[in-house]
């Protein structure tokens, strides 16, 4: 399973999102400091989930970080995220 597939699976399982977009941005960072050159190091995520209701932006990000702790400890060097409730996504 690719890193992108693992991210998708974990976010789907943990957040039951209404909408989920995961983009591999690693090619944009090739040769930059901190980039391991694996092609699986930089990702952008947009998640719309009811589980974010009542949570601050920081708490939402912490929830995502918790779900992806293995990936963030390993192949993922950078993760940009947008975390929205369904009402915010309209």
C-alpha positions in Angstrom: 0.0 0.0 0.0 1.4 3.4 -0.9 1.7 6.2 1.6 -1.1 8.1 -0.1 -3.4 5.0 0.1 -2.5 4.6 3.8 -3.4 8.2 4.5 -6.7 7.9 2.7 -7.6 4.7 4.5 -6.8 6.0 8.0 -8.6 9.3 7.4 -11.7 7.4 6.1 -11.7 5.0 9.0 -11.1 7.6 11.7 -13.2 10.5 10.4 -15.9 9.1 8.2 -15.5 12.2 5.9 -18.2 13.7 3.8 -15.4 14.7 1.4 -11.7 13.7 1.3 -8.9 14.9 -1.0 -5.3 13.7 -0.6 -2.7 15.1 -3.0 0.9 13.9 -3.2 2.9 17.1 -3.6 6.3 15.4 -3.3 7.3 16.3 -6.8 7.1 20.0 -6.0 9.7 19.5 -3.2 12.3 17.4 -5.0 15.7 18.5 -4.1 14.6 20.7 -1.2 16.2 20.4 2.2 14.4 17.7 4.2 13.0 16.0 1.2 14.1 12.4 1.2 13.5 12.1 -2.6 11.2 9.1 -2.1 8.2 10.6 -3.9 6.1 10.0 -0.8 7.1 12.8 1.6 4.8 15.8 1.1 1.0 15.7 1.1 -1.9 18.1 1.1 -5.2 17.0 2.7 -8.6 18.5 2.6 -11.1 16.8 4.9 -14.7 17.6 5.5 -16.1 15.7 8.5 -18.8 16.0 11.1 -16.2 14.9 13.7 -14.7 18.4 13.5 -17.9 20.0 14.8 -17.2 21.9 18.0 -13.4 21.5 17.7 -10.9 24.3 17.3 -8.6 24.3 14.3 -5.7 23.1 16.5 -7.8 20.2 17.9 -8.9 19.2 14.4 -5.2 19.1 13.3 -4.3 17.1 16.4 -7.0 14.6 15.5 -5.5 14.2 12.0 -2.0 14.0 13.3 -3.1 11.3 15.7 -4.6 9.2 13.0 -1.5 9.6 10.8 1.2 9.2 13.5 2.9 6.3 11.8 3.2 8.1 8.5 4.4 11.3 10.1 7.1 9.4 12.0 8.2 7.7 8.8 7.8 8.6 5.2 5.8 11.9 5.5 8.0 15.0 5.9 5.3 17.6 5.5 1.5 17.6 5.7 -0.6 20.6 4.7 -4.2 20.3 5.8 -7.6 21.9 5.6 -10.1 20.6 8.1 -13.7 21.6 7.7 -17.1 20.8 9.0 -19.8 20.2 6.4 -21.3 23.6 7.2 -18.0 25.3 6.6 -17.5 23.5 3.3 -20.6 24.9 1.7 
